[in-house]
Amino acid sequence: MSAPTLTKDPAVKDRRPRKPRTRAPHLPDGGFGKTLRRNLTAHGFLIGAVLCFAFFSWYPIVREFLLAFQKTEDGDVSWVGWDNFVTVWNDPAFGQAWRNTLWFTVLALLLGFVVPFVTALIINEFRHGQGYLRLLVYLPVMLPPTASVLLFKYLYDPGYGMFNEILGVFGVPAQQWLQDPDTAMLSVVVASTWMNMGGATLIYLAALQGVPGELYEAAELDGAGLFRKVWHVTVPQTRLILLLMLLMQIIATMQVFIEPFLLTGGAGPEGSTTTVVYLIYQYAFNFNNYGAAAALGLVLLVLLAGFSAVYTKLNRADQD
């Protein structure tokens, strides 16, 4: 038997409990920097969008504010205060342009707001072929605006236009659609409604398809007809979309320019289609008075912004 030794025999395993291994503490690597590197691609796209808005939206707005209080003559820029606003206010075309714009807005709401909603109601009743109907309704939106306007200019022609041909079938005399001050604005509204109703129709159709069918079944059990179902079920269920589209349409119609410019040359017979935006165009490109054009544009901007703010406040109060 060998004598005990103080040295540890390598053949004998050490049965003493071992301490669990612990990793070295992780030092934080800067939360913001790590998040920025992780989302570098997303931030890159965001920066690109911000730059586009800055150069093409925000800078023109700031520049318009400055031009509204400036006057440029022979390359010299001078501050003139409220003179540009006074010039615009004293222009005889100022009042007429606002009256025509408001009249166009009223007519466009009567047609362009009601017709797409009714069209969406009709399409929603079809169980088959909705895809083709949606394509057919949206097709005018995909056409270039200039091509659509020129098409209607051909249809409105007093000599060989299709509208007068249709009236001739019923014995109605030919109309001077774009040459008569009484029908020029209505003709512009009809063309504008046909050109732009596709997008609104699809939005309304999407909202209608989200209405629960049980509500219509309950209304039928109560003896409700078609009109009552639309008024008491469809309208309340799509109310938010209807109000939003109403605001969007008012803002769009108050800025109408392409349709009257191409159909009636802008001013129209006896100035019947002169709109605010067309008057801005005249100040800037016909009279070379960029200060007056900026001043009138600023007035329109403030009016629409105020209307949007009032609408938002009333809508929020109604929801609360």
C-alpha positions as CSV (number, residue, x, y, z in Angstrom):
1,M,0.0,0.0,0.0
2,S,1.4,3.3,-1.0
3,A,1.7,6.1,1.3
4,P,-0.6,9.1,1.0
5,T,0.8,12.1,-0.8
6,L,-0.1,15.8,-0.8
7,T,-0.1,16.0,-4.6
8,K,-3.3,15.3,-6.5
9,D,-3.5,12.1,-8.3
10,P,-4.5,12.9,-12.0
11,A,-6.3,9.6,-12.2
12,V,-8.7,10.6,-9.5
13,K,-11.6,12.8,-10.6
14,D,-12.4,15.9,-8.6
15,R,-15.9,15.5,-7.2
16,R,-16.1,19.0,-5.7
17,P,-19.0,21.1,-7.0
18,R,-18.0,23.5,-9.7
19,K,-19.2,27.0,-9.9
20,P,-21.4,27.7,-13.0
21,R,-19.8,29.6,-15.7
22,T,-20.9,33.1,-16.1
23,R,-20.6,35.2,-19.2
24,A,-18.9,38.5,-19.2
25,P,-21.4,41.4,-18.8
26,H,-22.6,42.8,-22.1
27,L,-21.8,46.5,-22.4
28,P,-24.5,48.5,-24.0
29,D,-23.7,49.6,-27.5
30,G,-25.6,52.8,-27.6
31,G,-29.4,52.3,-28.1
32,F,-29.9,55.0,-30.7
33,G,-26.8,54.1,-32.7
34,K,-27.7,50.4,-32.7
35,T,-31.3,51.1,-33.7
36,L,-30.2,53.5,-36.4
37,R,-27.9,50.9,-37.9
38,R,-30.5,48.2,-37.7
39,N,-33.1,50.4,-39.5
40,L,-30.7,52.0,-41.9
41,T,-32.7,51.1,-45.0
42,A,-35.9,52.3,-43.5
43,H,-34.3,55.6,-42.5
44,G,-32.9,55.9,-46.0
45,F,-36.3,55.7,-47.5
46,L,-37.7,58.1,-44.9
47,I,-35.0,60.6,-45.6
48,G,-35.7,60.4,-49.3
49,A,-39.4,61.0,-48.8
50,V,-38.7,63.9,-46.5
51,L,-36.4,65.5,-49.0
52,C,-39.0,65.1,-51.8
53,F,-41.6,66.8,-49.6
54,A,-39.1,69.5,-48.6
55,F,-38.2,70.4,-52.2
56,F,-41.5,69.9,-54.0
57,S,-44.1,70.8,-51.3
58,W,-42.7,72.7,-48.3
59,Y,-40.3,74.9,-50.1
60,P,-42.9,76.1,-52.6
61,I,-45.3,76.9,-49.8
62,V,-42.6,78.9,-48.0
63,R,-41.7,80.6,-51.2
64,E,-45.3,81.5,-51.8
65,F,-45.5,83.2,-48.5
66,L,-42.5,85.3,-49.3
67,L,-43.7,86.1,-52.9
68,A,-47.1,87.3,-51.6
69,F,-45.3,90.2,-49.9
70,Q,-42.8,90.9,-52.5
71,K,-42.6,92.6,-55.9
72,T,-40.1,91.8,-58.6
73,E,-39.2,94.4,-61.3
74,D,-36.2,93.9,-63.7
75,G,-34.7,91.3,-61.4
76,D,-35.0,93.6,-58.3
77,V,-37.0,92.2,-55.4
78,S,-38.6,94.6,-52.9
79,W,-41.0,94.2,-50.0
80,V,-44.4,95.7,-50.7
81,G,-46.4,94.5,-47.7
82,W,-50.1,94.1,-48.4
83,D,-50.0,95.7,-51.9
84,N,-50.4,92.5,-53.7
85,F,-53.5,91.6,-51.7
86,V,-55.0,95.0,-52.4
87,T,-54.3,94.5,-56.2
88,V,-56.0,91.2,-56.2
89,W,-59.0,92.5,-54.1
90,N,-59.5,95.4,-56.5
91,D,-59.4,93.2,-59.6
92,P,-63.0,93.0,-61.2
93,A,-62.3,89.4,-62.0
94,F,-61.7,88.5,-58.3
95,G,-65.3,88.3,-57.3
96,Q,-66.4,86.6,-60.5
97,A,-63.7,84.0,-60.1
98,W,-64.8,83.2,-56.6
99,R,-68.5,83.0,-57.6
100,N,-67.6,80.7,-60.5
101,T,-65.5,78.5,-58.2
102,L,-68.2,78.2,-55.6
103,W,-70.8,77.4,-58.3
104,F,-68.6,74.7,-59.7
105,T,-68.1,73.3,-56.2
106,V,-71.9,73.1,-55.7
107,L,-72.5,71.5,-59.0
108,A,-69.6,69.1,-58.6
109,L,-70.9,68.0,-55.2
110,L,-74.4,67.4,-56.6
111,L,-73.0,65.2,-59.4
112,G,-69.5,64.2,-58.4
113,F,-70.5,63.2,-54.8
114,V,-73.8,61.6,-55.4
115,V,-73.2,59.8,-58.7
116,P,-70.2,57.8,-57.5
117,F,-72.0,56.7,-54.3
118,V,-75.1,55.6,-56.3
119,T,-72.8,53.8,-58.8
120,A,-71.1,52.0,-55.9
121,L,-74.5,50.9,-54.6
122,I,-75.5,49.5,-58.0
123,I,-72.2,47.6,-58.4
124,N,-72.4,46.2,-54.9
125,E,-75.7,44.5,-55.8
126,F,-74.1,42.4,-58.5
127,R,-73.0,39.0,-57.3
128,H,-70.9,38.3,-60.5
129,G,-68.7,40.4,-62.7
130,Q,-67.9,43.0,-60.1
131,G,-64.2,43.0,-61.2
132,Y,-65.2,44.0,-64.7
133,L,-67.5,46.7,-63.5
134,R,-64.9,48.1,-61.3
135,L,-62.4,48.2,-64.2
136,L,-65.0,49.9,-66.4
137,V,-65.7,52.6,-63.8
138,Y,-62.1,53.2,-63.1
139,L,-61.0,53.3,-66.7
140,P,-61.6,57.1,-67.2
141,V,-59.2,57.8,-64.3
142,M,-56.4,55.8,-66.0
143,L,-56.8,58.0,-69.2
144,P,-54.6,61.1,-69.4
145,P,-56.7,64.1,-68.4
146,T,-55.9,66.0,-71.6
147,A,-57.2,63.1,-73.7
148,S,-60.4,62.9,-71.6
149,V,-61.1,66.6,-71.9
150,L,-60.5,66.6,-75.7
151,L,-62.9,63.7,-76.0
152,F,-65.6,65.8,-74.3
153,K,-64.7,68.8,-76.4
154,Y,-65.5,66.6,-79.4
155,L,-68.8,65.4,-77.8
156,Y,-69.8,69.0,-77.0
157,D,-69.1,70.3,-80.6
158,P,-72.2,72.2,-81.7
159,G,-72.0,70.9,-85.3
160,Y,-71.2,67.2,-85.1
161,G,-71.0,66.4,-81.4
162,M,-72.7,63.3,-80.1
163,F,-74.7,65.1,-77.4
164,N,-76.4,67.3,-80.0
165,E,-77.0,64.2,-82.2
166,I,-78.8,62.5,-79.2
167,L,-80.9,65.7,-78.7
168,G,-81.8,65.7,-82.3
169,V,-83.3,62.2,-82.0
170,F,-85.8,63.6,-79.5
171,G,-86.4,66.7,-81.5
172,V,-84.5,69.0,-79.2
173,P,-82.6,71.8,-80.9
174,A,-78.8,71.7,-80.8
175,Q,-77.1,73.4,-77.8
176,Q,-74.0,75.6,-77.6
177,W,-72.7,73.6,-74.7
178,L,-69.3,75.4,-74.2
179,Q,-70.2,78.7,-76.0
180,D,-73.3,79.5,-73.9
181,P,-72.6,81.2,-70.5
182,D,-75.7,79.3,-69.1
183,T,-74.4,75.8,-69.9
184,A,-70.6,76.2,-70.0
185,M,-70.0,75.6,-66.3
186,L,-72.5,72.6,-66.2
187,S,-70.7,71.1,-69.2
188,V,-67.4,71.4,-67.4
189,V,-68.8,69.8,-64.3
190,V,-70.1,66.8,-66.3
191,A,-66.8,66.2,-67.9
192,S,-65.0,66.6,-64.6
193,T,-67.4,64.1,-62.9
194,W,-66.8,61.5,-65.6
195,M,-63.1,61.9,-65.4
196,N,-62.7,61.6,-61.6
197,M,-65.6,59.5,-60.3
198,G,-63.8,56.1,-60.7
199,G,-61.6,56.5,-57.6
200,A,-64.4,57.7,-55.4
201,T,-66.6,54.8,-56.6
202,L,-64.1,52.2,-55.6
203,I,-63.6,53.8,-52.2
204,Y,-67.4,53.8,-51.6
205,L,-67.6,50.2,-52.9
206,A,-64.9,49.1,-50.4
207,A,-66.9,50.8,-47.6
208,L,-70.1,49.2,-48.7
209,Q,-68.6,45.7,-48.7
210,G,-67.7,46.2,-45.1
211,V,-71.3,46.7,-43.9
212,P,-72.6,43.6,-42.1
213,G,-75.2,41.8,-44.0
214,E,-77.2,41.1,-40.8
215,L,-78.2,44.7,-40.7
216,Y,-79.8,44.5,-44.1
217,E,-81.6,41.3,-43.1
218,A,-82.9,42.9,-39.9
219,A,-84.1,45.9,-41.9
220,E,-85.9,43.6,-44.3
221,L,-87.6,41.9,-41.4
222,D,-88.8,45.3,-40.2
223,G,-90.3,45.9,-43.7
224,A,-87.8,48.5,-44.9
225,G,-87.6,49.1,-48.6
226,L,-84.6,50.0,-50.7
227,F,-84.5,53.7,-49.9
228,R,-85.0,53.1,-46.1
229,K,-82.2,50.5,-46.0
230,V,-79.8,52.9,-47.8
231,W,-80.8,55.8,-45.5
232,H,-80.9,53.9,-42.2
233,V,-78.2,51.3,-42.7
234,T,-75.8,52.1,-45.5
235,V,-75.4,55.8,-44.8
236,P,-74.7,55.5,-41.0
237,Q,-72.3,52.6,-41.6
238,T,-70.3,54.5,-44.2
239,R,-70.7,57.9,-42.6
240,L,-67.0,58.4,-41.8
241,I,-66.0,57.6,-45.4
242,L,-68.7,59.9,-46.8
243,L,-67.6,62.8,-44.6
244,L,-63.9,62.3,-45.5
245,M,-64.7,62.1,-49.2
246,L,-66.9,65.2,-48.9
247,L,-63.9,67.2,-47.5
248,M,-61.5,65.8,-50.1
249,Q,-63.9,66.7,-52.9
250,I,-64.5,70.2,-51.7
251,I,-60.7,70.8,-51.6
252,A,-60.3,69.3,-55.1
253,T,-63.1,71.2,-56.7
254,M,-62.0,74.5,-55.3
255,Q,-58.7,74.0,-57.1
256,V,-60.2,73.1,-60.5
257,F,-58.1,74.2,-63.5
258,I,-57.5,71.6,-66.2
259,E,-61.2,71.1,-67.3
260,P,-62.1,74.8,-67.8
261,F,-58.7,75.6,-69.2
262,L,-58.9,73.0,-72.0
263,L,-62.6,73.0,-72.6
264,T,-63.3,76.8,-72.7
265,G,-59.9,78.3,-72.8
266,G,-60.0,79.1,-69.1
267,A,-62.3,82.2,-69.0
268,G,-65.1,80.8,-71.0
269,P,-68.0,82.8,-72.6
270,E,-68.4,86.1,-70.7
271,G,-66.0,84.8,-68.1
272,S,-68.4,82.1,-67.0
273,T,-65.8,79.5,-66.3
274,T,-63.0,81.7,-64.8
275,T,-61.9,80.0,-61.6
276,V,-59.6,81.1,-58.8
277,V,-56.8,78.9,-59.9
278,Y,-57.2,80.1,-63.5
279,L,-56.9,83.7,-62.2
280,I,-53.7,82.7,-60.4
281,Y,-52.4,81.3,-63.7
282,Q,-53.3,84.5,-65.5
283,Y,-51.5,86.7,-62.9
284,A,-48.3,84.5,-63.1
285,F,-48.0,83.6,-66.7
286,N,-50.0,86.2,-68.6
287,F,-49.4,89.3,-66.5
288,N,-46.0,88.3,-65.1
289,N,-47.2,89.4,-61.7
290,Y,-46.0,86.6,-59.4
291,G,-46.7,88.6,-56.3
292,A,-50.4,88.9,-57.0
293,A,-50.5,85.2,-58.1
294,A,-48.9,84.2,-54.8
295,A,-51.2,86.5,-52.8
296,L,-54.3,84.9,-54.4
297,G,-52.9,81.4,-53.9
298,L,-52.2,82.2,-50.2
299,V,-55.8,83.4,-49.8
300,L,-57.0,80.1,-51.3
301,L,-54.6,78.1,-49.1
302,V,-55.8,79.9,-45.9
303,L,-59.5,79.4,-46.8
304,L,-59.1,75.7,-47.5
305,A,-56.9,75.2,-44.4
306,G,-59.5,76.9,-42.3
307,F,-62.3,74.9,-43.7
308,S,-60.3,71.7,-43.0
309,A,-59.6,72.7,-39.5
310,V,-63.3,73.5,-38.8
311,Y,-64.3,70.2,-40.3
312,T,-61.8,68.2,-38.2
313,K,-62.9,69.9,-35.0
314,L,-66.5,69.3,-35.7
315,N,-65.9,65.7,-36.6
316,R,-63.8,65.1,-33.5
317,A,-66.4,66.7,-31.3
318,D,-69.1,64.5,-32.9
319,Q,-67.1,61.3,-32.3
320,D,-66.5,62.3,-28.6
